[in-house]
Amino acid sequence: MKLYFKYLAILFKSQVQYRTSFWLLTVGQFFIPFSVFAGLYFLFERFGQIKEWSFFEVALCFAVIHMAFAISECFARGFDAFSSLVVNGDFDRLLVRPRSTVVQVLGSKFEFTRFGRLLQSIIVLVYALANLPIEWTLLKGLTLLLMISSGVFIFTGIYMLAATMCFWTIQGLEVANIFTDGGREMAQYPLNIYQKWVSRFFTFVIPFGCVNYLPLLYILGKTGSDSDLYVLAPLAGFVFILPCLLVWQFGVRRYRSTGS
């Protein structure tokens, strides 16, 4: 972790060397999700609700998944841009260093300008919570934190799986965006508005439903007697990262360099 934070400090200093560019990019990232949120607002302005979900309930769902995505995009950007390390042969240098390849790839790139997107999500989160009649308890607060952190692990795991494919394909595959950008857009709404096969896939295969939909039912008081299962649902995100790490190690052991 000491090495990881050194990576963070070095890359942060390099990015703020051009301060005007840094702040303009950060402000741009702040306003980009507003167009999506505006679409959400006008949708409910027209139809009132979607399958008994109100605007502020969906806004809470929106804020949680966008916060998780922004944090993951900031700190796991090294896996998202991993193909450049393979193409240029730079990954060979990482292999001869006496440190974990996961830490080194994570530390190879950070996007601190994504904090603008994170700030926007926090504002939406506060706005939604201020307008929802939630009876807060310590367990509900912990569940909300687990939802966000679990979402970070899921997005990071998907980035890691996409990066692993680069060991065989060299270039990154755009199909991974179906599960990162597409997963973010899908999970900003409650899963029960989709067809059953979609909700099942994004609950039992890529567990976005365990991050957003199921624990959200508990926080909003829409569960039955077995509410403990909804509280534990976000743990699926932490479990999801484990097979992703195993697949990554499998790919590293079979890496044969690019000859660059």
Salt bridges, closest charged atoms under 4 A:
GLU57 OE1 - LYS222 NZ 3.05
GLU73 OE2 - ARG77 NH1 3.58
GLU73 OE1 - ARG114 NE 2.91
GLU73 OE1 - ARG117 NE 3.75
ASP80 OD2 - ARG77 NH1 2.66
ASP90 OD1 - ARG93 NH2 3.73
GLU111 OE2 - ARG77 NE 3.87
GLU111 OE2 - LYS109 NZ 3.81
GLU111 OE1 - ARG114 NH1 3.86
ASP181 OD1 - ARG184 NH1 3.59
GLU185 OE2 - ARG184 NH2 2.73
